[in-house]
Amino acid sequence: MPTNPLDNGALIYLFNGIEPGDFSAILQPVLQYGVGAAGGGNYWAIASWYVGSSAFHSPLETVNPGDTLYGYTQITGESGSTLDWKVDVQDKSTGAFSYITIQTGDQWTWALAGILEVYGVTSCNDLPADKKVSFAKSYAYHGFPNYDKLTPSEWSAMYWKNTGPACKYSVTAGTTSTLHW
């Protein structure tokens, strides 16, 4: 888990997740710094989210810089074309956790290993001071209830920035994906 930013004021989300092919929704375990729709403040907290035609999240749980976090999205059951999902994020250092369950018929075709989403960043000091975060052991499985491991022919990463300062953003992709700024 990253260090705190040098300056407060921005809203920072770090997460992995899954999306359908039309990118109309996302299931995601989230690490947050700052005040957002789930609450928060000038501290790190975890919650699990569904964002689509509506949005809902689990309660925020406070975590600490340096803690080890584990976040996953998993099918827990099925009924016809509807799947039951659990989105869970856990702090392996303290035992804190926060999760949601949801039923959906969406076809989730994109697995996202690591995302940095920010709002209100006015300087690079608004981002965590260690200038990177790694998502280790990023794997995708398919085929409830057997969960066959998918082996992509290559891992790829992408960086997209809309507004804000140029903070030397870059990504390194693989079973450990690292976001740099």
N, C-alpha and C positions, 0 to 999 in steps of 0.2 A: 504494500500500500504506500502511496506517495506521502511526502511531507506536506505541511501546510503551505499555502502561498505566502509570499513575503507581504503582500498587500491584500486586504479584504475588500469585498464588494462585488466580485463576480460570482456567477452561478456556474458550477462545474459539475458535469455528469461524466462518469466513466462507467462503461458497461460492455457486456457482450449480449448477444440476443439472436432472435430469429425473426424474419419478415417473410410475408408472402411475395410472390413474383411481382405484384403490382405495387409493392411498398406501401400498402394502405394501412398497415398495422405493425405493431412490434410487441414481442414478449421479451422482457429484459430484467435481469437482476442488476441493480444500479448502486454505485457509490457516488455520493453527492457531497459537495462542499458549497455552502451558501444557502440562501433562502429561495425555495422554489414552491411548486404547487403542493408538495407533500409537507411543507414546513421547512425547518432547518435553521441554520445560522452559520456563524464563522467557526464551523467544525465539520468533521467528516461524519456521514451517516449512511446507512444502507437501507434500501427498500426494494421491493419487486414491483414491476409495473406491467400493465397492459395499456397500450395506447393505440386506438383505432377510431372507429366511429364515436366512441366514448373513451374515457380514460379513467383508470382507477389504479390504486397502489396500496401496498401494505403499509403498516406504520413504520416510521423512521426509527432506526436503532443507532445510537451513537457508537462509533468505532474510533480507533486511535491510529495516528501515523505509525507505520512499521508493523501493524497487525497483518496477519495472513488471512485473506478472504477467499471464499469459494462460492462461485455463482453458477447456477445451471438452470436449464429449462428442459423439462422431461414430460413425456406422455405417461399418464398414470392409468388410462383406461380408454375404451372406445365403445360407441354405440352407433352402428350404422356409419354415416359420414361425419359424425360429431366425435371429436377427441377431447378427452379430459387432460388438462395440463397442470403442472405445478412449476412455478417459477420461484426459485429459492436463492437467497444469498445469506451466507453464514460467515461469521468472524471466528476462525479456527483458534485465534489467540485468546478470546474472551468468552466464547460460547454464544454471543449475541446472534440472533437470526431474525429474518423477516421474509415471509413468503405469501404468495397468492395462489389460488386455484381458479381455473377458468375452463369453460366448455366452449369450443368453437369448431366450426366446419371449415375454417380457412385452411388453405394448402400452403404450408410454410416451406419455402424453397431456398431461402437465403440464410446462411449461418454467419454471424458477424463475430469475429474473435475479439475485437477490441475497438471501442469507439470513445473519442473525446468529444463531448458536446458542451459548448460554453455560451454564456450570455453575459453581456456587460463587461467584457474584457477590454480594458483601455490601455494596459501595458503588460509586458511579459511577466512582470512581478505579480500579476493577478493569478497566475498559474502556479502549480506546486513548485517549490524551490529546487527540488532535485531534478527537474527538467525532463522527467520521463516516467513512464509506468509500464510494467510488463504484465501481460496476461499469459501465464504459464499453463501448460498442459491443455491447450485448446484442441478439442476433438469434437467430431460430429458423428452421430450414430443414427441409423434409420431402421425402421421396421418393428414397431411395437408388436409383440412383447419381447422379441429376441434381441433387438438393438445391435444390429450388425454395424461394425465400425466402417465409416466411409474413408477411403484413402484417395484424396484428390491427387491428380498427377502433378500439381504444383500448388503451392500456397501463394496467394497474392495479397497485396495491400494497396490501399488507395488513400490519398489525402485530398480533402476538399475543404476549402476555406472561403467563407462568404465575405465577412467583414472583420475588422479589428486589426491589431498590430501584427507585423510579420515577426513571428517568434521562432523561426527556423524549424517549423513543423516538418516532421518526416515520420515514416513508419518502417519497421522491419517485420516481415511476416514469416510465419512458420508455426510449429506446434507451440512455440513461445513467440508471441507477437508483442513488439515494444513500440509504444508511441513516444516520440521525442518532441520537445519544443524548446 
